[in-house]
């Protein structure tokens, strides 16, 4: 499979996973949803790696790097992103997630002695502008007073800036996790095996730090776990972590990191028509403009 197609399919899988997870994330809380979902992720990836992967390709140094990658990308990144989703919904979280592109570029400057060009700076500005344009946008109707008529997916719990801050932390964690996984993939570690190894350690860490994460996230809801939640957890795990993450790791390992990151960052644009079909509410013009700006910015940046 061409690595470009793999990156686009990863973006689609993440968009679908966001819609599947949105309601359960609000009900269970971000960190709790993350650690429950990671049980399914680890089991599914470990099974796939055993059947189709190559555990023998994993060396001690690769295991160490993938462990650190899992801690940064999943313990920090995923837990923060789902905390953001519980507070500001899937669309805004997806937009803020595109900040992982400028974060990855900045890491390249510091870690690999790369440099920013004028075009890259312009891309960073467009990405930030796009997030700013779309993140605070809400559909309203004017009457005696202005009333928000957003679907539940668009509702904001608590302060908007707090949810955005969690999304930025998550994007930073995801960018760091991807960068840290690259050396192991370049060394020839099987893609599925790499995904399973980083998921396993992150799952253990998520349960070890369960109480501190719940306390820091300050989730307003901790509903009782039901079989409906279990179903959504499984589907979300399959789409995002088993299919989506494996595809993006494949793309990173078989092609240009910049192109792979750009294409996998198209999730906010893909998410808009999916939300339109799901909620029967047409996204506002600001939502379309913001999503487009973030993707164009990511393309210029990388």
DODO-240065 format. One record per residue (C-alpha): chain; residue in three letters; x, y, z. Coordinates in nm, 4 decimals. Last residue first. Layout:
<A ALA <X Y Z>>
...
END
This chain:
<A UNK <0.6012 2.0410 0.6777>>
<A UNK <0.4817 2.3872 0.7682>>
<A UNK <0.3136 2.4519 0.4358>>
<A UNK <0.1092 2.1313 0.4623>>
<A UNK <0.0249 2.1923 0.8295>>
<A UNK <-0.0948 2.5417 0.7441>>
<A UNK <-0.3099 2.4117 0.4597>>
<A UNK <-0.4628 2.1583 0.7025>>
<A UNK <-0.5229 2.4167 0.9745>>
<A UNK <-0.6622 2.6709 0.7276>>
<A UNK <-0.9114 2.4205 0.5861>>
<A UNK <-1.0453 2.3318 0.9323>>
<A UNK <-1.0816 2.6982 1.0262>>
<A UNK <-1.2583 2.7874 0.7009>>
<A UNK <-1.5005 2.4952 0.7314>>
<A UNK <-1.5815 2.5712 1.0973>>
<A UNK <-1.6144 2.9432 1.0229>>
<A UNK <-1.8665 2.8653 0.7480>>
<A UNK <-2.0816 2.6787 0.9988>>
<A UNK <-2.1117 2.3016 0.9944>>
<A UNK <-2.4512 2.1788 0.8673>>
<A UNK <-2.6546 2.0159 1.1424>>
<A UNK <-2.8054 1.6746 1.0664>>
<A UNK <-2.6036 1.5441 1.3643>>
<A UNK <-2.4522 1.2338 1.2023>>
<A UNK <-2.4347 1.3409 0.8366>>
<A UNK <-2.2998 1.6851 0.9271>>
<A UNK <-2.0589 1.5264 1.1752>>
<A UNK <-1.9173 1.3036 0.8984>>
<A UNK <-1.9026 1.6031 0.6639>>
<A UNK <-1.6933 1.7935 0.9249>>
<A UNK <-1.4703 1.5054 1.0420>>
<A UNK <-1.2853 1.4721 0.7109>>
<A UNK <-1.1718 1.8345 0.7411>>
<A UNK <-1.0580 1.7940 1.1030>>
<A UNK <-0.8878 1.4571 1.0234>>
<A UNK <-0.6608 1.6035 0.7544>>
<A UNK <-0.3611 1.5683 0.9886>>
<A UNK <-0.2839 1.2153 0.8600>>
<A UNK <-0.2053 1.3686 0.5219>>
<A UNK <0.0288 1.6301 0.6674>>
<A UNK <0.2033 1.3824 0.9003>>
<A UNK <0.2705 1.1343 0.6192>>
<A UNK <0.4016 1.4113 0.3931>>
<A UNK <0.6383 1.5363 0.6638>>
<A UNK <0.7572 1.1906 0.7712>>
<A UNK <0.8451 1.0857 0.4136>>
<A UNK <0.7668 0.7222 0.3507>>
<A UNK <0.7673 0.3623 0.4689>>
<A UNK <0.8055 0.3878 0.8479>>
<A UNK <0.5933 0.6973 0.8902>>
<A UNK <0.3166 0.5501 0.6726>>
<A UNK <0.3250 0.2165 0.8543>>
<A UNK <0.3125 0.4023 1.1855>>
<A UNK <0.0154 0.5991 1.0496>>
<A UNK <-0.1620 0.2818 0.9388>>
<A UNK <-0.0982 0.1044 1.2697>>
<A UNK <-0.2283 0.4088 1.4547>>
<A UNK <-0.5503 0.4229 1.2541>>
<A UNK <-0.6373 0.0514 1.2352>>
<A UNK <-0.5520 -0.0775 1.5840>>
<A UNK <-0.5486 0.2533 1.7682>>
<A UNK <-0.8236 0.4620 1.6162>>
<A UNK <-1.0717 0.2249 1.4545>>
<A UNK <-1.0320 -0.0863 1.6693>>
<A UNK <-1.0061 0.1052 1.9947>>
<A UNK <-1.3119 0.3148 1.9109>>
<A UNK <-1.5085 0.0017 1.8214>>
<A UNK <-1.4084 -0.1692 2.1480>>
<A UNK <-1.4741 0.1337 2.3664>>
<A UNK <-1.8110 0.1897 2.1986>>
<A UNK <-1.9145 -0.1664 2.2741>>
<A UNK <-1.7920 -0.1443 2.6335>>
<A UNK <-1.9837 0.1805 2.6807>>
<A UNK <-2.3036 0.0115 2.5660>>
<A UNK <-2.2261 -0.2754 2.8039>>
<A UNK <-2.2352 -0.0234 3.0877>>
<A UNK <-1.9702 0.1501 3.3019>>
<A UNK <-2.1282 0.3681 3.5712>>
<A UNK <-2.0933 0.7385 3.5038>>
<A UNK <-1.7901 0.9414 3.6201>>
<A UNK <-1.8851 1.2980 3.5254>>
<A UNK <-1.7288 1.6378 3.6023>>
<A UNK <-1.3799 1.5201 3.5084>>
<A UNK <-1.1102 1.6992 3.7075>>
<A UNK <-0.8305 1.6056 3.4665>>
<A UNK <-0.5709 1.6326 3.7463>>
<A UNK <-0.7713 1.4098 3.9824>>
<A UNK <-0.8453 1.1477 3.7189>>
<A UNK <-0.4789 1.1427 3.6132>>
<A UNK <-0.3566 1.1118 3.9741>>
<A UNK <-0.6006 0.8249 4.0358>>
<A UNK <-0.5157 0.6240 3.7237>>
<A UNK <-0.1347 0.6557 3.7417>>
<A UNK <-0.0672 0.2824 3.7679>>
<A UNK <-0.3596 0.2097 3.5340>>
<A UNK <-0.2278 0.4431 3.2627>>
<A UNK <0.1266 0.3096 3.3093>>
<A UNK <0.0188 -0.0491 3.2435>>
<A UNK <-0.1681 0.0596 2.9308>>
<A UNK <0.1287 0.2665 2.8098>>
<A UNK <0.3546 -0.0378 2.8401>>
<A UNK <0.1271 -0.2519 2.6272>>
<A UNK <0.0504 0.0179 2.3680>>
<A UNK <0.4181 0.0812 2.2889>>
<A UNK <0.4822 -0.2900 2.2311>>
<A UNK <0.1656 -0.3474 2.0262>>
<A UNK <0.2349 -0.0551 1.7893>>
<A UNK <0.5946 -0.1689 1.7360>>
<A UNK <0.4797 -0.5256 1.6665>>
<A UNK <0.2262 -0.3986 1.4133>>
<A UNK <0.4924 -0.1948 1.2324>>
<A UNK <0.7696 -0.4604 1.2319>>
<A UNK <1.0938 -0.3168 1.3683>>
<A UNK <1.3352 -0.2377 1.0847>>
<A UNK <1.5721 0.0172 1.2370>>
<A UNK <1.3737 0.2996 1.0739>>
<A UNK <1.0705 0.1838 1.2726>>
<A UNK <1.2692 0.1944 1.5957>>
<A UNK <1.4096 0.5386 1.5129>>
<A UNK <1.0593 0.6784 1.4270>>
<A UNK <0.8849 0.5880 1.7548>>
<A UNK <1.0256 0.8896 1.9418>>
<A UNK <0.8955 1.1316 1.6789>>
<A UNK <0.5469 0.9799 1.6940>>
<A UNK <0.5349 0.9966 2.0745>>
<A UNK <0.6533 1.3570 2.0779>>
<A UNK <0.3850 1.4632 1.8317>>
<A UNK <0.1153 1.2774 2.0271>>
<A UNK <0.2269 1.4352 2.3543>>
<A UNK <0.2264 1.7865 2.2081>>
<A UNK <-0.1170 1.7272 2.0572>>
<A UNK <-0.2458 1.6046 2.3942>>
<A UNK <-0.1058 1.9053 2.5788>>
<A UNK <-0.2671 2.1308 2.3170>>
<A UNK <-0.5997 1.9503 2.3585>>
<A UNK <-0.5847 1.9902 2.7371>>
<A UNK <-0.5265 2.3634 2.6882>>
<A UNK <-0.8237 2.3808 2.4500>>
<A UNK <-1.0454 2.2197 2.7140>>
<A UNK <-0.9294 2.4714 2.9744>>
<A UNK <-0.9747 2.7600 2.7278>>
<A UNK <-1.3401 2.6664 2.6722>>
<A UNK <-1.4299 2.6900 3.0391>>
<A UNK <-1.6644 2.4258 3.1773>>
<A UNK <-1.8379 2.1771 2.9505>>
<A UNK <-1.8631 2.2954 2.5897>>
<A UNK <-2.1351 2.1574 2.3622>>
<A UNK <-2.0490 2.0710 2.0030>>
<A UNK <-2.1078 1.6938 2.0141>>
<A UNK <-2.4321 1.7566 2.2043>>
<A UNK <-2.5659 1.9425 1.8996>>
<A UNK <-2.5345 2.3181 1.9082>>
<A UNK <-2.8357 2.5434 1.9492>>
<A UNK <-2.6725 2.8145 2.1581>>
<A UNK <-2.9225 3.0824 2.2589>>
<A UNK <-2.8783 3.4544 2.2102>>
<A UNK <-3.1466 3.6455 2.3999>>
<A UNK <-3.4973 3.7619 2.3200>>
<A UNK <-3.4330 3.6070 1.9861>>
<A UNK <-3.1097 3.5394 1.8017>>
<A UNK <-3.0129 3.1869 1.7040>>
<A UNK <-2.6651 3.0535 1.7646>>
<A UNK <-2.4162 2.8143 1.6057>>
<A UNK <-2.0856 2.8177 1.7902>>
<A UNK <-1.7330 2.9104 1.6805>>
<A UNK <-1.4699 2.9129 1.9540>>
<A UNK <-1.2513 2.6451 1.7952>>
<A UNK <-1.2984 2.7469 1.4336>>
<A UNK <-1.1181 3.0778 1.3930>>
<A UNK <-0.8526 3.0135 1.6607>>
<A UNK <-0.7682 2.6694 1.5211>>
<A UNK <-0.7368 2.8121 1.1716>>
<A UNK <-0.5205 3.0979 1.2933>>
<A UNK <-0.2824 2.8581 1.4722>>
<A UNK <-0.2454 2.6478 1.1582>>
<A UNK <-0.2105 2.9547 0.9354>>
<A UNK <0.0666 3.0984 1.1564>>
<A UNK <0.2540 2.7661 1.1584>>
<A UNK <0.2283 2.7456 0.7808>>
<A UNK <0.3627 3.0989 0.7400>>
<A UNK <0.6600 3.0036 0.9591>>
<A UNK <0.7186 2.6971 0.7420>>
<A UNK <0.7010 2.9069 0.4243>>
<A UNK <0.9550 3.1517 0.5663>>
<A UNK <1.1899 2.8612 0.6401>>
<A UNK <1.2433 2.7028 0.9818>>
<A UNK <1.5625 2.5065 1.0427>>
<A UNK <1.6520 2.1434 1.1177>>
<A UNK <1.9129 2.0531 1.3786>>
<A UNK <1.7625 1.7068 1.4338>>
<A UNK <1.6453 1.7310 1.7942>>
<A UNK <1.5801 2.1038 1.8406>>
<A UNK <1.4557 2.1943 1.4937>>
<A UNK <1.2810 1.8596 1.4454>>
<A UNK <1.1016 1.9112 1.7753>>
<A UNK <0.9775 2.2433 1.6411>>
<A UNK <0.8404 2.0679 1.3328>>
<A UNK <0.6658 1.8056 1.5453>>
<A UNK <0.5035 2.0814 1.7535>>
<A UNK <0.4007 2.2649 1.4362>>
<A UNK <0.2274 1.9456 1.3157>>
<A UNK <0.0902 1.8394 1.6569>>
<A UNK <-0.1145 2.1600 1.6497>>
<A UNK <-0.3527 1.9613 1.4280>>
<A UNK <-0.4923 1.8169 1.7532>>
<A UNK <-0.6531 2.1534 1.8286>>
<A UNK <-0.8791 2.0994 1.5287>>
<A UNK <-0.9673 1.7433 1.6259>>
<A UNK <-1.0483 1.8576 1.9791>>
<A UNK <-1.2760 2.1285 1.8421>>
<A UNK <-1.4634 1.8785 1.6291>>
<A UNK <-1.4776 1.5987 1.8896>>
<A UNK <-1.6320 1.7883 2.1822>>
<A UNK <-1.5076 2.0680 2.4098>>
<A UNK <-1.4879 1.9196 2.7614>>
<A UNK <-1.4980 1.5415 2.7157>>
<A UNK <-1.2937 1.5835 2.3980>>
<A UNK <-1.0236 1.7728 2.5889>>
<A UNK <-0.9986 1.4952 2.8474>>
<A UNK <-0.9802 1.2561 2.5541>>
<A UNK <-0.6875 1.4518 2.4129>>
<A UNK <-0.5090 1.4673 2.7487>>
<A UNK <-0.5333 1.0922 2.8113>>
<A UNK <-0.4243 1.0209 2.4537>>
<A UNK <-0.1153 1.2421 2.4609>>
<A UNK <0.0170 1.1903 2.8144>>
<A UNK <-0.0155 0.8147 2.8651>>
<A UNK <-0.0469 0.7526 2.4915>>
<A UNK <0.2137 0.9602 2.3072>>
<A UNK <0.4617 1.0310 2.5863>>
<A UNK <0.4411 0.6986 2.7686>>
<A UNK <0.4077 0.5017 2.4455>>
<A UNK <0.7093 0.6727 2.2865>>
<A UNK <0.9129 0.6057 2.6015>>
<A UNK <0.8220 0.2382 2.5738>>
<A UNK <0.8915 0.2427 2.1999>>
<A UNK <1.2395 0.3807 2.2657>>
<A UNK <1.3158 0.1196 2.5317>>
<A UNK <1.1781 -0.1661 2.3225>>
<A UNK <1.3900 -0.0543 2.0284>>
<A UNK <1.7033 -0.0563 2.2463>>
<A UNK <1.6217 -0.4093 2.3638>>
<A UNK <1.5610 -0.5360 2.0101>>
<A UNK <1.2227 -0.6048 1.8472>>
<A UNK <1.2474 -0.7783 1.5089>>
<A UNK <1.1873 -1.1137 1.6790>>
<A UNK <0.8350 -1.0072 1.7696>>
<A UNK <0.7475 -1.0251 1.4003>>
<A UNK <0.3939 -0.9423 1.3031>>
<A UNK <0.1007 -1.1293 1.1474>>
<A UNK <-0.0427 -1.3636 1.4105>>
<A UNK <0.1486 -1.2556 1.7206>>
<A UNK <0.1381 -0.8885 1.6201>>
<A UNK <-0.2367 -0.9088 1.5516>>
<A UNK <-0.3035 -1.0698 1.8902>>
<A UNK <-0.0858 -0.8139 2.0683>>
<A UNK <-0.2610 -0.5342 1.8777>>
<A UNK <-0.6095 -0.6519 1.9744>>
<A UNK <-0.5240 -0.7178 2.3390>>
<A UNK <-0.3363 -0.3883 2.3744>>
<A UNK <-0.6100 -0.1808 2.2128>>
<A UNK <-0.8862 -0.3510 2.4112>>
<A UNK <-0.7122 -0.2707 2.7401>>
<A UNK <-0.6282 0.0746 2.6000>>
<A UNK <-0.9984 0.1560 2.5807>>
<A UNK <-1.0389 0.1249 2.9561>>
<A UNK <-0.7300 0.3419 3.0136>>
<A UNK <-0.8487 0.6135 2.7747>>
<A UNK <-1.2110 0.6220 2.8931>>
<A UNK <-1.0902 0.6670 3.2511>>
<A UNK <-0.8485 0.9431 3.1483>>
<A UNK <-1.1177 1.1361 2.9534>>
<A UNK <-1.4233 1.1040 3.1768>>
<A UNK <-1.6810 0.8250 3.1665>>
<A UNK <-1.9916 1.0068 3.0446>>
<A UNK <-1.8200 1.2712 2.8320>>
<A UNK <-1.5920 1.0106 2.6763>>
<A UNK <-1.8889 0.7820 2.6127>>
<A UNK <-2.0641 1.0481 2.4037>>
<A UNK <-1.7625 1.1357 2.1879>>
<A UNK <-1.6172 0.7870 2.1306>>
<A UNK <-1.7962 0.6833 1.8110>>
<A UNK <-1.7650 1.0302 1.6608>>
<A UNK <-1.3952 1.0514 1.7423>>
<A UNK <-1.3353 0.6980 1.6112>>
<A UNK <-1.4799 0.7930 1.2730>>
<A UNK <-1.2403 1.0876 1.2467>>
<A UNK <-0.9459 0.8767 1.3622>>
<A UNK <-1.0214 0.6102 1.0994>>
<A UNK <-1.0481 0.8745 0.8278>>
<A UNK <-0.7114 1.0254 0.9248>>
<A UNK <-0.5536 0.6782 0.9257>>
<A UNK <-0.6994 0.6147 0.5801>>
<A UNK <-0.5280 0.9323 0.4608>>
<A UNK <-0.1928 0.8215 0.6078>>
<A UNK <-0.2197 0.4727 0.4522>>
<A UNK <-0.3028 0.6247 0.1141>>
<A UNK <0.0141 0.8360 0.1320>>
<A UNK <0.2223 0.5323 0.2391>>
<A UNK <0.1346 0.3519 -0.0818>>
<A UNK <0.0000 0.0000 0.0000>>
END
